[in-house]
Amino acid sequence: FIMAMVKAGGDRQECHEQIRVLSQQAGDKVKLEGGDNDLIQRIKANPYFAPIHADLDKLMDPSTFVGRAPEQVDEFLNAEVHPVLEQYKDQLSGSVSLAV
């Protein structure tokens, strides 16, 4: 949110402070009242964040935080795992039972 606010003309330190205060309020709601974490709702309701209100859902998209991880996993599976599975495919049939 801070980077988006700075792009929209906000001050980085002021934005950080706003998030810090809202985070503490949301934390109190969880820890002291047993409620749900409502940080995002607080940000959406806060007029300071009005410049990015329309972008909040996009900013919260988890796929924006993983970078190349999905492609790296596919590359690893194709280069390392699948060849070994193929090599031992005859030994991988059947079932296994485990009792603990």
Buried (B, 14 or more C-beta within 10 A) or exposed (E): BBEBBEEEEBEEEEBEEBBEEBBEEBEEBEEEEEEEEBBBEBBBEBEBBEBBEEBBEEEEEEEEEEEEEEEEEEEEEEEEEEEEEEEEEEEEEEEEEEEE
